[in-house]
Amino acid sequence: PNLTTIDQLVTSLNIPDDTADNVTTLFVAQNETEATPLPLFTCTNDSNFLADLTIPDGTLIEPGTPFTKSWQIQNNGTCQWDTSYQLQPRANTDLFQPAPAPTIPETPPGAPLDLTVQLIAPTQSGQYQASWQLTDPTGEPIGVPLTILVNIAAPTPETPPTVPAPTYGRITGFINYPNGTYTDLEIFILNVNTGFYHQYTTTADWGSYWQEVDPGTYVIFGRVAGDSTQAVAYTNAVACGLTPNCTDHTLRQITVEAGDVFTGLNLADWQVNGATLPWP
């Protein structure tokens, strides 16, 4: 209505002049208000799914692995797509910690468009599905959702480090000194197969000895430093218990395999004949 029509209407209602002015002003204000126009499309939006370019459905992925998912679609409508269009999260996308969605380039009707998102696989094993949706500038979905369906592998258990099998054995025993008199000793551990000696000198405070040896057969004997007449050995008499009935004072052979540990090979027989021992 124009102002003349409004004045005639107010007059017919017998409204006081001061109130009539306000009513006229109200009608004019409402009449002059312009509504914000909504976006209007003179074209249609539609899309056609073409292919999964990466990560086909059911792909097995290791937990926590970054990966790229790409789809290819086609502009199947009559509108040209541009940066006002968006690829929006639709369902469960937070499970994959997605990077910001890609910007939509200008895509004319009929043209294909590759869409790619950067994702990180969940850390727990199982099957996971999520989807994204292309939308127009008003937020309306276009075409079908773009989905991902993956299987997350069970974490590989840590393999404990392999401990190599020993390649040597060990022999050990006590040292018994004659009449409780402690002295320095030369100890010899002889591999009777190879003729190789392990040899070292003890001090008077040693109460035992030990030696790592290669597999083989060994005899153990010793002497007061530099004096073969004062000899001591591990003999059959020691193995017997050194009782009065234990009279075999010959060296007792010990066969050692890799990983063997022999204890109780005591240097305790001081009645051994030093002249018969295989000194080096």
C-alpha positions in Angstrom: 0.0 0.0 0.0 1.0 3.6 -0.6 0.9 6.4 2.0 -2.4 7.8 0.9 -4.1 4.4 1.4 -2.5 4.1 4.8 -3.8 7.5 5.9 -7.3 6.7 4.7 -7.2 3.4 6.7 -6.0 5.2 9.8 -8.8 7.9 9.4 -11.5 5.3 9.0 -10.4 3.7 12.3 -10.9 7.0 14.2 -7.4 6.7 15.8 -6.1 9.8 17.6 -3.7 11.9 15.5 -0.6 11.2 17.7 -1.2 7.4 17.6 -2.1 7.5 13.9 1.4 9.0 13.1 3.0 6.1 14.9 0.9 3.5 13.1 1.7 5.1 9.8 5.4 5.0 10.6 5.1 1.3 11.6 3.4 0.4 8.3 6.0 2.3 6.3 8.9 0.7 8.2 7.6 -2.7 7.6 6.8 -1.9 4.0 10.3 -0.6 3.3 12.2 -3.6 5.0 14.0 -5.7 2.4 14.4 -9.5 3.0 18.0 -10.9 2.6 17.9 -12.9 -0.6 18.7 -16.7 -0.3 21.2 -18.2 -2.8 19.3 -19.3 -5.9 20.6 -22.0 -8.2 19.6 -21.9 -11.8 21.5 -25.1 -12.3 21.5 -28.5 -10.6 24.1 -30.2 -8.4 24.7 -33.9 -8.6 27.7 -36.2 -8.6 28.6 -39.7 -9.7 31.0 -42.0 -7.8 33.7 -43.3 -10.1 36.4 -45.2 -8.1 38.3 -45.7 -4.9 41.8 -44.5 -5.9 43.5 -45.8 -2.8 42.7 -48.0 0.2 40.0 -50.3 -1.2 37.4 -51.5 1.3 38.7 -54.1 3.6 42.4 -53.0 3.4 44.5 -54.2 6.4 46.4 -51.4 8.0 48.9 -51.4 10.9 47.7 -49.5 14.0 48.6 -45.8 14.1 49.9 -45.8 10.5 49.4 -42.5 8.6 47.8 -43.1 5.2 46.0 -41.3 2.3 42.5 -42.1 1.1 41.4 -40.9 -2.3 38.2 -41.1 -4.2 37.3 -40.0 -7.7 33.9 -38.6 -8.5 32.3 -36.9 -11.5 30.4 -33.6 -11.6 27.1 -35.1 -12.9 25.1 -31.9 -12.6 24.9 -28.6 -14.5 26.5 -26.4 -11.9 30.3 -25.7 -11.9 31.9 -26.5 -8.6 34.4 -24.2 -7.0 35.9 -23.3 -3.6 32.5 -22.5 -2.2 31.8 -26.3 -2.3 33.2 -28.4 0.6 34.0 -31.9 1.5 32.4 -32.3 4.9 32.8 -35.0 7.7 29.7 -37.1 7.8 30.2 -40.1 10.2 33.0 -41.4 12.5 35.7 -39.3 10.8 37.3 -38.4 14.1 38.4 -42.1 14.5 41.0 -41.4 11.8 42.3 -38.0 13.1 41.7 -36.3 9.6 43.8 -33.4 8.4 41.8 -30.4 7.2 39.6 -31.3 4.1 40.9 -30.3 0.7 39.8 -27.2 -1.2 37.5 -28.0 -4.0 38.9 -26.7 -7.3 36.9 -25.4 -10.2 35.2 -28.5 -11.7 32.9 -28.0 -14.7 29.9 -30.3 -15.4 31.0 -33.7 -16.7 34.5 -33.4 -15.3 36.1 -35.8 -12.9 37.4 -34.7 -9.5 39.9 -36.5 -7.2 39.3 -35.9 -3.5 42.0 -36.9 -1.0 42.1 -36.9 2.8 45.1 -37.5 5.1 44.3 -39.9 7.9 45.9 -41.9 10.7 44.8 -45.4 11.5 43.2 -46.1 14.9 45.5 -47.8 17.4 43.1 -50.6 18.4 42.6 -53.6 16.2 39.1 -54.1 14.6 37.1 -52.9 11.6 36.4 -49.2 11.2 34.2 -47.2 8.8 33.8 -43.5 8.2 32.3 -41.2 5.5 32.6 -37.7 4.0 30.1 -35.8 1.9 30.5 -33.2 -0.8 28.2 -30.2 -0.1 27.1 -27.1 -2.1 27.5 -23.5 -0.8 24.3 -23.9 1.3 25.4 -27.1 2.9 23.2 -29.4 0.9 24.7 -32.8 0.2 25.6 -33.7 -3.3 25.6 -37.3 -4.5 26.4 -40.3 -2.3 28.7 -40.2 0.8 32.3 -41.1 0.2 33.2 -43.9 2.6 36.3 -45.7 3.9 36.2 -49.3 5.4 39.5 -50.7 6.8 40.6 -53.4 9.1 43.2 -52.5 11.7 45.7 -55.3 12.4 46.3 -56.6 15.9 49.6 -55.1 17.3 52.6 -57.3 16.6 53.9 -58.5 20.0 57.4 -57.6 20.7 59.8 -60.4 20.2 62.2 -60.7 23.1 65.9 -60.6 22.1 67.4 -63.9 21.3 70.0 -64.9 23.8 72.7 -66.8 22.0 73.4 -70.3 23.3 76.7 -70.4 25.1 79.7 -71.8 23.2 81.7 -72.6 26.3 81.5 -74.4 29.6 82.7 -73.5 33.1 84.7 -75.4 35.7 85.1 -74.3 39.3 86.3 -75.6 42.6 87.9 -74.9 46.0 91.6 -74.7 46.7 92.7 -76.7 49.8 96.1 -75.7 51.1 98.3 -78.2 53.0 98.2 -77.9 56.8 96.3 -74.6 56.5 99.4 -72.8 55.1 98.3 -70.4 52.4 100.7 -69.7 49.6 100.8 -68.6 46.0 99.9 -71.4 43.5 100.3 -71.9 39.8 97.1 -73.5 38.4 97.0 -75.4 35.1 93.8 -76.4 33.3 94.9 -78.7 30.4 92.7 -79.6 27.4 93.9 -83.1 26.8 92.5 -83.1 23.3 94.3 -80.0 22.0 97.2 -79.6 24.5 96.0 -76.1 25.3 96.7 -74.8 28.8 94.7 -72.3 30.8 97.4 -71.1 33.3 97.4 -68.4 36.0 98.9 -67.8 39.4 96.8 -67.3 42.5 97.6 -65.3 45.6 97.5 -66.7 49.1 94.0 -65.3 49.8 92.3 -67.3 47.0 89.9 -69.9 48.3 88.6 -71.1 45.0 89.1 -70.9 41.2 86.9 -70.9 38.1 87.5 -70.9 34.4 85.5 -70.7 31.2 86.7 -73.3 28.8 85.9 -74.5 25.2 84.2 -77.9 24.9 86.7 -80.6 25.5 88.3 -83.0 28.1 90.3 -81.4 30.9 92.5 -82.2 33.8 93.3 -79.6 36.6 96.4 -79.5 38.7 98.8 -77.0 40.3 101.9 -76.4 42.3 103.4 -74.1 44.8 104.9 -71.4 42.6 107.9 -72.8 40.9 108.1 -76.0 42.9 106.8 -79.1 41.1 107.5 -81.3 44.1 104.7 -79.6 46.0 101.9 -80.4 43.6 98.1 -80.4 44.1 95.5 -81.8 41.7 91.9 -82.7 41.1 92.2 -86.5 41.2 90.1 -89.6 41.5 90.9 -89.5 45.2 89.2 -86.1 45.5 86.2 -87.4 43.7 86.2 -90.4 46.1 86.1 -88.0 49.1 89.8 -88.1 50.2 89.0 -90.8 52.8 91.7 -93.3 53.8 90.3 -95.8 51.2 90.6 -93.2 48.4 94.1 -94.2 47.1 93.8 -93.4 43.4 95.9 -90.2 43.0 95.8 -90.0 39.2 94.3 -87.0 37.5 90.5 -87.2 36.9 89.4 -86.2 33.5 86.3 -83.9 33.0 84.5 -83.7 29.7 82.9 -80.3 29.2 80.2 -79.5 26.7 79.0 -76.0 25.7 76.7 -74.7 28.5 78.0 -77.2 31.1 78.9 -75.9 34.6 81.0 -78.1 36.8 81.5 -77.4 40.4 83.3 -79.2 43.2 86.5 -79.8 41.0 88.6 -79.1 44.1 92.3 -78.8 44.0 92.7 -80.8 47.2 95.0 -83.9 46.6 98.5 -83.0 47.8 99.6 -86.6 47.6 99.7 -86.6 43.8 103.1 -87.3 42.3 104.2 -84.1 40.8 106.8 -85.8 38.6 104.0 -87.5 36.7 102.0 -84.4 35.9 102.0 -82.9 32.4 103.6 -79.5 33.2 103.9 -77.2 30.3 
